[in-house]
């Protein structure tokens, strides 16, 4: 196997025996094959649309689900992945039939090669791996695009489940998949594809923001309980707000409480979700601490998306975990949506009633809900604090958390920030500092949490608004620094989106991506000032002064 898509990849270069995430070499093989199939589907779909012909509606859901399934820590279930491969091959053949009827010539590198058994699949999966591209810079640009597309697919899937669709985004995804499939694509073509991925990254985050706020209202300043109640509970993890809404509706009046975990924490900020009295609080921390926290939760856990850490064979919770959407793990029950999109959580609820209440692991509250609408509601206060010098600078510290000790850098950085600096955060990176007593500035909390990783869009909106208010010529003239932690592919699309908006001098850590070659890194440094992190003391001087 070879996989280097996440920040924790082995030795900072690539996992070659088993994934640090827990993925086996065989699962990696099937995921590589699925990526090969989705490139083929995207290519034929692109050729059909380029010729002005109708494609198939199934393309949207297949591309988004297939890409989302290969995100780090999303799906470890070989059977599930191979089913997607089979469905993709059938879909591609249907698309090719449409192309043949329309007399559309397809490139010879897009012929259907796969048979129908695992031996054929395995042989083809080996050819579809990352290292099929020998040139490191071309490989880097292709991987940067496909990893950005994975993050885009995740956000698009969430938006589509709430009724928001944008065919332009899907058309671009197909075009980009076609571009990176072309063995003769030039460096310039691939670089332009990376930049376009960032542009559509902004569009997909805007689409998801519209979906979330349109259905659940604008996030608002909220204090979230981190203790527990006396009732049995269900812990819901991941990112899909439609799932927690369905779960809250079905648990209402049952005597079962609902707790959020990890990236589901921001569900508490939305008016149409926080109205449910049995949404008790948030249990635990970021995704990587789930093994011990699931042990003490006592009740069932529902994974709506990625962030799964494979349990040990002796884990006491492995028989009470459920997955849904693109997530999957062998042996765990998977909840499918019906034809009407409805999901039945009755089995989860029945199990919860048989379990003890959660064991309390901490007490207190954390504050969040500072998406763009809430920040704009405080705009006069914020602008006055900046003009008076009470707020000297903002530091965007969004992104991902992880288990490497080097990530303690972000807690130390937050603690040592001068008292006149405000942290703007989103994603699970906040769990490094959102429970610290960092105080406020004239009533404005020094940690402003916008929500999930996709809510990094809020900070782009806020920055553009501040640019307008202060009459700045360039977004980079604002008193905002970017010190972003990354782990997986949704962080990649956020970074590309920020670059497309013209944001420069972004620092990412704790390490630079292994999939960025020296040649591509040089381009990013020279054109965007992209850099890594060093020591807390030196980075404070560099970013804050």
C-alpha positions, 0 to 999 in steps of 0.5 A: 500500500501507499497512502499519504493523504493525512497529516499523521502519515507514517514517518511524514512520508507515507503509510506502506504497511498499515495506515496510522489511521488503522486502515489495512493494506487491503482496504487501501487497495479497494479505496484506490480502486474506488478512486480509479472508478470515480475518475472514470465516471467523472471523465465520461460524465464530463465528455457528455456534458462538454458535448451538450448531452444529458448525463445521468442523475446518479452521477452526483450522489455516486461521485460525492459518496465515493470520494467521501468514503475514501476520506481518512477515518471514514470507511474501513468496511471492505464489503461496503467499498467494493459494493461502491466499486461495482455500482460505479463500474455499472454507472460508467458503462451506462454513461459510456453507452450514452456517449456511444449513442451520441457518437462522442469519442472518449480518450483511449485511457478511459476504456473499461478494464475491470471484470467482475471478481475480486482478482480482477479488482485487485490487479486493477487496484494496484494500477490505480494507486498513487504511485502510478504517477512517476513525476513527483510534481505532477503527482503532487498537483493531481493528489492536491486536487483529488484530496481537495475534491474529497473535502468538497464531496463531504461538504456537498453531501451534507448540503444535498441532504438538506435539499441544496444542490449546485450542478456547477459544482458537480460539473467541475468535480467531473471536469477535475476528475477528467483532468487528473486522469489524463496522463498527458496533462501539463504542469500548467493545466494541473496547477490551474485545476488546483486553483479552480478546486479552491474557487469551487471550495468557496462555492461548496462551503457557501452552499453548505452554509446556506443549507445549514442556516436555511434549515436550522437558523443562524448559529447564535452565542450558546453555552454548551454543558459538558457534564451529564444527566441521569437518563440513558443517552445516545452519543452522535459524532461526525458532521451531518446535521440532518442526522442529529435532527432526525435522531432528536425528533425520534428520541423526543419523549422517550426518556433518552438524552442526546449528546454530541461528540467531536465535530457535532458540538456546533449542533448546539448553536443552531436555534432549530436544534438547540430547542430540543430539551433532551439535547443535553450537552457535549461529551468528550473532546476531539475524535482521537480521544474516542476510545476511552470516552466511548468506554465511559459513555455507556450508551450507543454511538452513531457515526454520521461521517468520518473520524472513526478510530478502530476499537481494540478487540477488548473495547466494551463499546464495539457492539453499540456503535452504528454508522450511516452515510459514507461511514462504515466499519466491519461488524458495526450496523449501518443505518441506510436511508429509505427511498424518502431519505428517512432514517429509522433510529429505533434500534439505537433508541431501544439499545439506549434504554437498556444502557446506564446513563453516561459516566461523568468525565468533566463538568462546566460549559464551553461557549460557541456559536460565533458564525458570521451572522453572530459576529456581524451582530457584534460588529459595532463592538468588535470594530470599536475594540479594534479601533481603540486598540483593545483588540490588536489582532485576530489569529485564525486557528481553525482546522483539525486536532490529532493525537501527535504530541507536537499538536500541544503546540497549539494549546501553548500558542493559545495560552501565550497569545497576548491578552489583546489578541482574539482567536477565531476558530472552527473545526476540532482544532478548538479542543486544544484550547476551547476549555481554557480560561482565556477571558474576554476583551470588553465582553468579547470572548477571546475564543470565537468558535464558528463551528465545524471545519466547513464553518471556516467559511464564516471567517472568510466572510468576516474578513471580507466584511472587515476589509470593507469596513476598514477600507482596506485594499487587500484582505492581507492588510487586515490585522488577521494571521492564519495559524491552521492545524490540519489533519485530513482532506476537508482541511485541504479544501479549506486551505485551497479555498482561502488561497483562492480568496487571495489570503497569503502567509498562511501557516499550517502544521504541525507538519507540511503535507507529505503529498506536496512535492518540493517543486509544488511547495516552492510555487505555493511559497513564492505565490502565496507565502505558505509556510509551516510552524516553528516554535511557539515563541518564534511564531508569536513574534512572526504572526502577532509581533 
